[in-house]
Amino acid sequence: MPPEDIESVIGNAIIDKDFLGRLLGGDRAALLSKFNLTQEELQMLMGVHAESLAGFAGQVHAWQQSQGLRRKEGE
């Protein structure tokens, strides 16, 4: 799955405070079901424990890098 799907989750969290609150809170499964995510992506996003958007995005970014899903700068 292209990283754009996960990036859509992060993008929505940036522009919608209610979405962010639900993403960081306990309503994550229902919220994420609206996105076209693989089972692996869904499991990773469900396993993120963060209290801020920066913390959430940082964990997602680290996972993407470990999976080779993000291009390195200059590529």
Secondary structure, DSSP 8 states (H G I E B T S, - for coil): --THHHHHHHHHHHH-HHHHHHHHTT-HHHHHTTS---HHHHHHHHH---SSHHHHHHHHHHHHHHHT-S--TT-
